[in-house]
Amino acid sequence: MAASIPTASDALIAALKALNAANLPFVVLRNHEGLPHHWSNDVDILVEPVALEEAHKTVLDAVQKNSANRPIDVMRRLNFRATRLSCADRVLQVDLYSLLSKAWVTYADTMRILEARQSANSLFAVPEPTHEALLIAAKELFSYREIRKRYHAQLAGFDAAKAEAAAESVFGPYVSSSGLSLLIEALKDPTVRGYPGLRLGRQMDVVSAVRWAALRRNGWIAQASIKGTVRS
């Protein structure tokens, strides 16, 4: 008798349980309020840089065991791995990040985020609330130079001193003083516009730039066709 096709929630729960069983620290970065049963698009997870490959293999193995032999696709880019499975009810896509960056340029401290993580439930942790709000603001401003209205209510009303301390802790080594000011302002007024500047010299990481260029056009590949591992 053929195995029944899993729901996306079933496959996601299996992946989250596997990450916990492997003792791999991680956070679900955003849009986690309905997890593990309801979510909008992809599930974005941050892991330690040294654990990216192990975390990807852990997720892939867990999803594969719950796939009812349906095809699984993967994607490998700089500091990023993704797993995709068409389930009975929808497509499950789990995106793993080891560094948060614009192109090859890192803008946030992964370890600070993971160290301050807070348990959401028995399956996963989430960033400390001020960290989460700042990360959403950074992602939006780096991508669009403004923050989409869907996030405005979530960002407004944070304590200014706490926002400043959190911004310095997570972004300080990477983002310029004017960039930090913009991120802090976003937690008072999410209608701000602009592009957070990066510290001088951050763009000059030639090794990361070359790796990013080599991997940036990588698309989805059927898991069964992969030979070897592409390092981050």
Phi and psi in degrees as a GROMACS rama.xvg file:
@    title "Ramachandran Plot"
@    xaxis  label "Phi"
@    yaxis  label "Psi"
@TYPE xy
-69.6294  144.323  ALA-2
-67.508  145.033  ALA-3
-72.6487  147.735  SER-4
-69.0669  128.334  ILE-5
-73.4271  157.067  PRO-6
-79.3797  161.23  THR-7
-62.8485  -36.2803  ALA-8
-63.5157  -42.9265  SER-9
-60.0941  -45.7406  ASP-10
-67.2058  -38.1242  ALA-11
-66.4557  -44.1322  LEU-12
-59.261  -41.0111  ILE-13
-61.3607  -41.2428  ALA-14
-66.6062  -43.5562  ALA-15
-65.2997  -41.6698  LEU-16
-61.8065  -38.5325  LYS-17
-66.4385  -41.1909  ALA-18
-61.5328  -41.3318  LEU-19
-66.0434  -42.475  ASN-20
-63.8664  -29.6444  ALA-21
-83.5535  0.47611  ALA-22
56.8956  42.6306  ASN-23
-101.273  111.561  LEU-24
-60.5263  136.214  PRO-25
-158.363  160.381  PHE-26
-132.497  146.521  VAL-27
-83.5415  119.207  VAL-28
-69.2836  -38.8104  LEU-29
-164.696  169.158  ARG-30
51.7233  42.0966  ASN-31
-103.17  2.65062  HIS-32
-59.2291  -34.6985  GLU-33
-96.9156  -2.32594  GLY-34
-67.0977  147.844  LEU-35
-96.5774  14.6207  PRO-36
-105.507  -25.6373  HIS-37
-138.387  132.627  HIS-38
-161.626  166.182  TRP-39
-89.387  -63.6328  SER-40
-116.581  -106.214  ASN-41
-94.3303  164.347  ASP-42
-104.68  112.623  VAL-43
-98.1034  121.027  ASP-44
-124.91  135.932  ILE-45
-106.272  131.268  LEU-46
-127.888  169.131  VAL-47
-63.5724  142.645  GLU-48
-54.7845  -39.292  PRO-49
-72.4961  -13.5364  VAL-50
-106.767  7.92083  ALA-51
-58.682  -49.8456  LEU-52
-65.3295  -42.3538  GLU-53
-63.2212  -42.1876  GLU-54
-64.3267  -40.8129  ALA-55
-63.3996  -44.1026  HIS-56
-63.9891  -38.801  LYS-57
-62.8553  -47.1731  THR-58
-64.0195  -45.6917  VAL-59
-60.8794  -45.2468  LEU-60
-62.8956  -42.7094  ASP-61
-65.2653  -43.7458  ALA-62
-65.7634  -39.3982  VAL-63
-62.3857  -40.4776  GLN-64
-65.6954  -21.9478  LYS-65
-112.715  23.1051  ASN-66
-95.8138  -8.27559  SER-67
52.5088  36.5185  ALA-68
63.6593  21.5849  ASN-69
-78.4481  151.897  ARG-70
-66.0815  142.886  PRO-71
-119.152  135.775  ILE-72
-110.225  150.223  ASP-73
-131.934  158.214  VAL-74
-136.574  137.999  MET-75
-127.975  118.517  ARG-76
-133.694  178.511  ARG-77
-58.6994  121.789  LEU-78
58.7163  28.8369  ASN-79
-152.107  135.375  PHE-80
-137.631  144.631  ARG-81
-137.451  148.705  ALA-82
-128.873  134.929  THR-83
-135.278  133.265  ARG-84
-139.633  131.313  LEU-85
-82.8875  114.268  SER-86
-100.368  -175.101  CYS-87
-64.7911  -33.2972  ALA-88
-110.276  -23.4024  ASP-89
-171.638  177.666  ARG-90
-89.6866  131.254  VAL-91
-97.1522  125.62  LEU-92
-129.409  119.222  GLN-93
-108.278  117.44  VAL-94
-103.834  124.679  ASP-95
-107.084  129.377  LEU-96
-118.236  139.804  TYR-97
-106.837  -24.1081  SER-98
-137.974  145.147  LEU-99
-98.1693  122.164  LEU-100
-147.84  160.171  SER-101
-106.918  113.759  LYS-102
57.6502  -122.664  ALA-103
-95.6486  -0.376153  TRP-104
-96.0534  112.677  VAL-105
-68.1032  138.823  THR-106
-124.142  -2.15809  TYR-107
-143.868  155.59  ALA-108
-92.4944  105.575  ASP-109
-56.9962  -45.5283  THR-110
-66.2212  -36.4582  MET-111
-61.8161  -40.8096  ARG-112
-65.3214  -44.7613  ILE-113
-69.3928  -37.7573  LEU-114
-63.1717  -32.4547  GLU-115
-95.8469  6.1333  ALA-116
-59.7935  154.787  ARG-117
-126.25  139.708  GLN-118
-68.7147  130.404  SER-119
-91.954  -37.6141  ALA-120
-166.902  -166.354  ASN-121
-72.3604  -11.7219  SER-122
-97.2011  -34.3508  LEU-123
-154.871  160.742  PHE-124
-108.7  164.959  ALA-125
-132.127  163.563  VAL-126
-64.4474  154.283  PRO-127
-53.212  139.773  GLU-128
-52.8432  -42.0622  PRO-129
-68.36  -39.2111  THR-130
-58.8696  -46.1454  HIS-131
-60.5064  -44.7484  GLU-132
-62.8902  -43.1084  ALA-133
-65.304  -38.1562  LEU-134
-66.0063  -38.8994  LEU-135
-64.3892  -44.6094  ILE-136
-60.1248  -43.9753  ALA-137
-62.9525  -47.598  ALA-138
-58.9593  -44.5865  LYS-139
-66.6993  -45.3498  GLU-140
-70.4146  -38.1581  LEU-141
-64.8506  -35.5769  PHE-142
-84.4875  -40.463  SER-143
-124.442  -7.94018  TYR-144
63.2011  15.0562  ARG-145
-158.542  167.153  GLU-146
-106.994  123.843  ILE-147
-63.9298  148.617  ARG-148
-59.1663  -25.5723  LYS-149
-60.3904  -22.8642  ARG-150
-103.032  -4.66679  TYR-151
-59.418  -46.8735  HIS-152
-63.3863  -33.7908  ALA-153
-71.7621  -26.1527  GLN-154
-94.184  -22.6733  LEU-155
-76.9504  147.627  ALA-156
92.2883  13.3228  GLY-157
-78.5399  148.785  PHE-158
-62.2636  130.243  ASP-159
-64.2253  -43.893  ALA-160
-64.9752  -40.471  ALA-161
-67.1273  -39.8908  LYS-162
-63.5544  -40.9479  ALA-163
-64.6764  -44.2605  GLU-164
-64.9338  -41.4405  ALA-165
-67.1787  -40.6888  ALA-166
-62.868  -43.5579  ALA-167
-63.6097  -39.7297  GLU-168
-67.0894  -46.0173  SER-169
-86.4257  -37.6815  VAL-170
-109.767  -13.8065  PHE-171
-50.6335  -44.6965  GLY-172
-70.0422  -11.1995  PRO-173
-118.94  -34.9029  TYR-174
-103.671  142.036  VAL-175
-66.3948  166.729  SER-176
-61.5484  -39.082  SER-177
-68.3131  -34.9674  SER-178
-65.1758  -41.6187  GLY-179
-61.608  -42.5569  LEU-180
-60.2731  -39.2889  SER-181
-65.2956  -43.2601  LEU-182
-65.3049  -41.7346  LEU-183
-63.9636  -41.9732  ILE-184
-62.3635  -33.0614  GLU-185
-62.5526  -26.0844  ALA-186
-84.3249  -4.51924  LEU-187
-103.991  -38.7644  LYS-188
-139.31  93.4635  ASP-189
-70.5892  1.9806  PRO-190
-88.7096  4.28964  THR-191
-60.4412  154.939  VAL-192
-128.226  152.607  ARG-193
145.385  179.039  GLY-194
-124.68  119.573  TYR-195
-66.3004  116.305  PRO-196
-68.4057  151  GLY-197
-103.603  155.129  LEU-198
-62.8442  145.728  ARG-199
-57.5697  136.007  LEU-200
95.3683  -18.0675  GLY-201
-63.9087  -33.2024  ARG-202
-74.7447  -9.25941  GLN-203
-90.7139  16.7  MET-204
-78.0531  89.9243  ASP-205
-65.0677  -39.952  VAL-206
-60.9364  -48.5921  VAL-207
-64.6578  -36.959  SER-208
-62.7329  -41.9309  ALA-209
-66.837  -43.3599  VAL-210
-63.2207  -42.5941  ARG-211
-61.2262  -44.3369  TRP-212
-62.9241  -37.4281  ALA-213
-70.6005  -28.1767  ALA-214
-106.959  -11.3021  LEU-215
-64.4092  -24.5969  ARG-216
-95.5233  4.86084  ARG-217
-59.7083  130.788  ASN-218
-110.328  -162.185  GLY-219
-74.8827  138.955  TRP-220
-128.979  137.648  ILE-221
-61.3275  130.558  ALA-222
-55.6822  -37.2072  GLN-223
-67.0262  -20.3204  ALA-224
-93.1033  -1.4333  SER-225
-78.794  132.901  ILE-226
-124.468  120.059  LYS-227
80.3054  -175.355  GLY-228
-125.924  135.367  THR-229
-95.5055  118.152  VAL-230
-75.5501  156.821  ARG-231
